[in-house]
Amino acid sequence: MYMEAYLFLIGLVLIGVIAQNKSLIIAAAFLLIIKAIGLDGRLFPSLQAKGITWGVTLITAAILVPIATGDIGFKELLNSIRGHIGIISFLSGIFVAIIAAHGVGLMKEDPLVTTALLAGTILAVGVFQGVPVGPLIGAGIAALVIGMWDVIVKLISG
């Protein structure tokens, strides 16, 4: 099992190279190096427990840079939600954030969900040039579909 982790990470680096996906290469290589130098026992638990929060925080900071630089102010913010494209984008942001919140709960409840989402994300990143935000959004979509499934099953079974 110990060697399997190395082989899996090396495989992910190779998939990243073949697919020319720098994010996958860097992430898998980083984990491989941490494991190889023996810091995995100390760093992996924190990364697993807090990594999503750190990642979301980093992405949020990157998104907020235009506000911090003064490129986007209140006027631009208000102008951005005028017209159908702005309104749809605004509402989509709300919808995705709400769905993702439900996804976090689902990922905490069921480790198998996380494993399946991870496999789908690896495939999408490695083969289809996806961006690895998939697990959180995917978990939210899964939670939404599972909830709808449960309602339909209850209606059918009566």
One Martini backbone bead per residue (centre of mass of N, CA, C, O) as a GRO file, in nm:
protein
  158
    1MET     BB    1   0.057   0.064  -0.018
    2TYR     BB    2   0.298   0.256  -0.006
    3MET     BB    3   0.382   0.230  -0.311
    4GLU     BB    4   0.113   0.315  -0.439
    5ALA     BB    5   0.135   0.618  -0.380
    6TYR     BB    6   0.380   0.671  -0.558
    7LEU     BB    7   0.263   0.563  -0.824
    8PHE     BB    8   0.021   0.752  -0.834
    9LEU     BB    9   0.178   1.022  -0.832
   10ILE     BB   10   0.346   0.963  -1.082
   11GLY     BB   11   0.104   0.926  -1.268
   12LEU     BB   12  -0.001   1.219  -1.230
   13VAL     BB   13   0.243   1.357  -1.347
   14LEU     BB   14   0.224   1.223  -1.626
   15ILE     BB   15  -0.055   1.324  -1.695
   16GLY     BB   16   0.023   1.623  -1.674
   17VAL     BB   17   0.231   1.616  -1.900
   18ILE     BB   18   0.054   1.511  -2.129
   19ALA     BB   19  -0.174   1.745  -2.066
   20GLN     BB   20  -0.041   2.012  -1.978
   21ASN     BB   21  -0.078   2.029  -1.641
   22LYS     BB   22   0.052   2.221  -1.399
   23SER     BB   23  -0.122   2.176  -1.149
   24LEU     BB   24  -0.089   1.868  -1.135
   25ILE     BB   25   0.215   1.856  -1.128
   26ILE     BB   26   0.263   2.027  -0.875
   27ALA     BB   27   0.085   1.875  -0.674
   28ALA     BB   28   0.206   1.588  -0.706
   29ALA     BB   29   0.504   1.666  -0.661
   30PHE     BB   30   0.473   1.785  -0.383
   31LEU     BB   31   0.368   1.524  -0.246
   32LEU     BB   32   0.607   1.347  -0.325
   33ILE     BB   33   0.824   1.508  -0.175
   34ILE     BB   34   0.703   1.501   0.107
   35LYS     BB   35   0.706   1.192   0.121
   36ALA     BB   36   1.014   1.139   0.057
   37ILE     BB   37   1.113   1.328   0.318
   38GLY     BB   38   0.896   1.255   0.565
   39LEU     BB   39   0.643   1.487   0.604
   40ASP     BB   40   0.358   1.354   0.580
   41GLY     BB   41   0.275   1.308   0.885
   42ARG     BB   42   0.268   1.631   0.936
   43LEU     BB   43   0.126   1.765   0.667
   44PHE     BB   44  -0.124   1.605   0.558
   45PRO     BB   45  -0.337   1.657   0.780
   46SER     BB   46  -0.349   1.966   0.735
   47LEU     BB   47  -0.404   1.966   0.433
   48GLN     BB   48  -0.665   1.802   0.449
   49ALA     BB   49  -0.818   1.987   0.662
   50LYS     BB   50  -0.719   2.296   0.523
   51GLY     BB   51  -0.680   2.316   0.209
   52ILE     BB   52  -0.950   2.425   0.107
   53THR     BB   53  -0.941   2.686   0.265
   54TRP     BB   54  -0.676   2.789   0.149
   55GLY     BB   55  -0.763   2.783  -0.150
   56VAL     BB   56  -1.007   2.970  -0.125
   57THR     BB   57  -0.847   3.206  -0.011
   58LEU     BB   58  -0.656   3.243  -0.252
   59ILE     BB   59  -0.873   3.284  -0.467
   60THR     BB   60  -1.007   3.525  -0.330
   61ALA     BB   61  -0.761   3.708  -0.334
   62ALA     BB   62  -0.728   3.712  -0.642
   63ILE     BB   63  -1.012   3.837  -0.695
   64LEU     BB   64  -0.949   4.104  -0.502
   65VAL     BB   65  -0.717   4.266  -0.634
   66PRO     BB   66  -0.877   4.487  -0.800
   67ILE     BB   67  -0.970   4.623  -0.538
   68ALA     BB   68  -0.690   4.678  -0.404
   69THR     BB   69  -0.587   4.852  -0.665
   70GLY     BB   70  -0.860   5.016  -0.780
   71ASP     BB   71  -0.997   4.895  -1.045
   72ILE     BB   72  -1.231   4.827  -0.836
   73GLY     BB   73  -1.537   4.969  -0.753
   74PHE     BB   74  -1.851   5.060  -0.687
   75LYS     BB   75  -1.919   5.144  -0.973
   76GLU     BB   76  -1.830   4.879  -1.115
   77LEU     BB   77  -2.008   4.692  -0.954
   78LEU     BB   78  -2.280   4.813  -1.041
   79ASN     BB   79  -2.226   4.788  -1.353
   80SER     BB   80  -2.193   4.467  -1.359
   81ILE     BB   81  -2.528   4.427  -1.292
   82ARG     BB   82  -2.592   4.516  -1.572
   83GLY     BB   83  -2.768   4.331  -1.734
   84HIS     BB   84  -2.782   4.003  -1.822
   85ILE     BB   85  -2.490   3.914  -1.769
   86GLY     BB   86  -2.458   4.029  -1.483
   87ILE     BB   87  -2.702   3.892  -1.350
   88ILE     BB   88  -2.628   3.602  -1.415
   89SER     BB   89  -2.352   3.609  -1.274
   90PHE     BB   90  -2.450   3.686  -0.994
   91LEU     BB   91  -2.646   3.442  -0.956
   92SER     BB   92  -2.431   3.223  -1.004
   93GLY     BB   93  -2.256   3.291  -0.761
   94ILE     BB   94  -2.468   3.227  -0.552
   95PHE     BB   95  -2.537   2.936  -0.635
   96VAL     BB   96  -2.251   2.811  -0.609
   97ALA     BB   97  -2.203   2.881  -0.310
   98ILE     BB   98  -2.440   2.718  -0.201
   99ILE     BB   99  -2.365   2.446  -0.320
  100ALA     BB  100  -2.081   2.423  -0.194
  101ALA     BB  101  -2.176   2.416   0.100
  102HIS     BB  102  -2.314   2.136   0.066
  103GLY     BB  103  -2.055   1.986  -0.025
  104VAL     BB  104  -1.894   1.995   0.234
  105GLY     BB  105  -2.088   1.818   0.396
  106LEU     BB  106  -2.072   1.566   0.213
  107MET     BB  107  -1.763   1.522   0.239
  108LYS     BB  108  -1.773   1.475   0.552
  109GLU     BB  109  -1.979   1.232   0.560
  110ASP     BB  110  -1.843   1.094   0.278
  111PRO     BB  111  -1.555   0.954   0.161
  112LEU     BB  112  -1.656   0.834  -0.114
  113VAL     BB  113  -1.725   1.101  -0.243
  114THR     BB  114  -1.439   1.212  -0.248
  115THR     BB  115  -1.317   0.989  -0.423
  116ALA     BB  116  -1.499   1.028  -0.672
  117LEU     BB  117  -1.434   1.328  -0.714
  118LEU     BB  118  -1.133   1.292  -0.749
  119ALA     BB  119  -1.142   1.114  -0.999
  120GLY     BB  120  -1.296   1.317  -1.177
  121THR     BB  121  -1.089   1.547  -1.150
  122ILE     BB  122  -0.842   1.405  -1.261
  123LEU     BB  123  -0.962   1.350  -1.535
  124ALA     BB  124  -1.031   1.645  -1.611
  125VAL     BB  125  -0.743   1.760  -1.576
  126GLY     BB  126  -0.573   1.546  -1.744
  127VAL     BB  127  -0.771   1.529  -2.015
  128PHE     BB  128  -0.975   1.814  -2.023
  129GLN     BB  129  -0.847   2.077  -1.894
  130GLY     BB  130  -0.923   2.123  -1.619
  131VAL     BB  131  -1.020   2.261  -1.305
  132PRO     BB  132  -0.949   2.206  -0.950
  133VAL     BB  133  -1.269   2.283  -0.839
  134GLY     BB  134  -1.457   2.029  -0.853
  135PRO     BB  135  -1.508   1.899  -0.570
  136LEU     BB  136  -1.683   2.124  -0.446
  137ILE     BB  137  -1.889   2.159  -0.673
  138GLY     BB  138  -1.948   1.859  -0.712
  139ALA     BB  139  -2.063   1.815  -0.427
  140GLY     BB  140  -2.295   2.015  -0.459
  141ILE     BB  141  -2.428   1.877  -0.698
  142ALA     BB  142  -2.460   1.604  -0.563
  143ALA     BB  143  -2.639   1.704  -0.331
  144LEU     BB  144  -2.866   1.804  -0.513
  145VAL     BB  145  -2.925   1.535  -0.663
  146ILE     BB  146  -2.971   1.361  -0.414
  147GLY     BB  147  -3.210   1.524  -0.310
  148MET     BB  148  -3.388   1.481  -0.561
  149TRP     BB  149  -3.386   1.177  -0.555
  150ASP     BB  150  -3.522   1.142  -0.279
  151VAL     BB  151  -3.786   1.282  -0.360
  152ILE     BB  152  -3.863   1.095  -0.594
  153VAL     BB  153  -3.866   0.831  -0.434
  154LYS     BB  154  -4.088   0.920  -0.235
  155LEU     BB  155  -4.307   0.975  -0.450
  156ILE     BB  156  -4.310   0.689  -0.575
  157SER     BB  157  -4.335   0.519  -0.292
  158GLY     BB  158  -4.554   0.711  -0.117
   0.00000   0.00000   0.00000
